[in-house]
Amino acid sequence: MFDNKKVVIIGDRDGVPGPAIENCIKTTKGEAVFSSTECFV
């Protein structure tokens, strides 16, 4: 699904943070070009 794709990651402070999602993407052939964790209030 992520083979040779560029991925923008926006994580949630109270949910799944960006670095955790980025680690999942690293196990595929996708490339995380931006990763951030935001607080949505």
N, CA, C and O of each residue as an XYZ file, in Angstrom:
164
protein
N       0.820     -1.202      0.000
C       0.000      0.000      0.000
C       0.866      1.269      0.000
O       0.513      2.254     -0.649
N       1.988      1.254      0.717
C       2.842      2.427      0.808
C       4.117      2.288     -0.020
O       5.028      3.105      0.117
N       4.198      1.286     -0.861
C       5.399      1.080     -1.673
C       5.706      2.313     -2.506
O       4.880      2.768     -3.298
N       6.922      2.854     -2.313
C       7.413      4.009     -3.069
C       6.505      5.233     -2.971
O       6.419      6.017     -3.916
N       5.832      5.399     -1.839
C       4.966      6.563     -1.608
C       5.624      7.479     -0.591
O       6.355      7.014      0.284
N       5.371      8.769     -0.699
C       5.802      9.751      0.282
C       4.614     10.011      1.215
O       3.483     10.179      0.758
N       4.880     10.042      2.528
C       3.806     10.115      3.505
C       3.995     11.326      4.410
O       5.099     11.582      4.891
N       2.913     12.074      4.640
C       2.889     13.168      5.602
C       2.134     12.651      6.826
O       1.007     12.168      6.711
N       2.766     12.757      8.000
C       2.197     12.188      9.217
C       1.857     13.300     10.192
O       2.713     14.117     10.532
N       0.614     13.333     10.642
C       0.200     14.269     11.691
C      -0.407     13.428     12.805
O      -1.520     12.916     12.685
N       0.350     13.298     13.892
C      -0.111     12.524     15.030
C      -0.861     13.404     16.015
O      -0.893     14.627     15.876
N      -1.458     12.775     17.002
C      -2.242     13.469     18.021
C      -1.601     13.232     19.381
O      -1.248     12.101     19.713
N      -1.451     14.284     20.166
C      -0.800     14.194     21.474
C      -1.518     13.218     22.395
O      -0.867     12.472     23.126
N      -2.836     13.210     22.375
C      -3.612     12.327     23.247
C      -3.945     10.994     22.588
O      -4.544     10.123     23.218
N      -3.567     10.832     21.344
C      -3.839      9.592     20.619
C      -2.538      8.919     20.240
O      -1.732      8.574     21.104
N      -2.337      8.734     18.961
C      -1.117      8.101     18.462
C      -0.166      9.206     18.006
O      -0.494      9.947     17.079
N       1.014      9.333     18.639
C       1.954     10.386     18.259
C       2.622     10.122     16.910
O       2.719      8.981     16.460
N       3.074     11.190     16.283
C       3.715     11.106     14.971
C       4.869     10.129     14.886
O       4.922      9.346     13.938
N       5.820     10.138     15.856
C       6.942      9.201     15.763
C       6.517      7.725     15.773
O       7.177      6.890     15.155
N       5.436      7.404     16.461
C       4.951      6.020     16.467
C       4.441      5.624     15.086
O       4.695      4.513     14.620
N       3.728      6.525     14.439
C       3.235      6.258     13.087
C       4.413      6.173     12.117
O       4.428      5.337     11.214
N       5.403      7.056     12.319
C       6.589      7.049     11.459
C       7.335      5.724     11.554
O       7.825      5.217     10.545
N       7.425      5.160     12.755
C       8.077      3.855     12.912
C       7.318      2.764     12.170
O       7.933      1.838     11.640
N       6.013      2.855     12.123
C       5.216      1.884     11.360
C       5.462      2.031      9.863
O       5.562      1.034      9.148
N       5.560      3.268      9.386
C       5.807      3.512      7.968
C       7.181      2.993      7.563
O       7.359      2.513      6.444
N       8.163      3.087      8.479
C       9.515      2.612      8.182
C       9.553      1.108      7.930
O      10.473      0.624      7.269
N       8.584      0.361      8.437
C       8.552     -1.080      8.205
C       8.013     -1.413      6.813
O       8.110     -2.555      6.364
N       7.445     -0.413      6.133
C       6.976     -0.599      4.758
C       8.009      0.029      3.828
O       9.086      0.424      4.275
N       7.698      0.122      2.572
C       8.602      0.764      1.620
C       8.239      2.225      1.411
O       8.668      2.835      0.432
N       7.443      2.801      2.335
C       7.069      4.206      2.243
C       8.135      5.105      2.827
O       9.014      4.647      3.557
N       8.056      6.400      2.503
C       9.012      7.383      2.995
C       8.258      8.494      3.717
O       7.411      9.159      3.121
N       8.560      8.696      4.995
C       7.948      9.775      5.762
C       8.702     11.064      5.463
O       9.858     11.212      5.859
N       8.058     11.996      4.769
C       8.709     13.253      4.417
C       8.458     14.331      5.465
O       9.202     15.309      5.532
N       7.414     14.165      6.288
C       7.106     15.103      7.360
C       6.385     14.345      8.453
O       5.473     13.563      8.185
N       6.804     14.583      9.700
C       6.161     13.938     10.840
C       6.043     14.940     11.965
O       7.021     15.594     12.326
N       4.851     15.064     12.522
C       4.617     16.016     13.597
C       3.562     15.466     14.538
O       2.708     14.672     14.144
N       3.634     15.899     15.786
C       2.605     15.574     16.768
C       1.952     16.871     17.201
O       2.632     17.778     17.681
N       0.658     16.970     17.041
C      -0.074     18.196     17.349
C      -1.069     17.957     18.478
O      -1.416     16.817     18.788
N      -1.517     19.039     19.080
C      -2.536     18.987     20.130
C      -3.816     19.594     19.556
O      -3.870     20.793     19.282
N      -4.832     18.773     19.378
C      -6.105     19.242     18.841
C      -7.077     19.413     20.002
O      -7.512     18.440     20.618
N      -7.406     20.666     20.285
C      -8.308     20.959     21.402
C      -9.619     21.461     20.870
O     -10.524     21.768     21.646
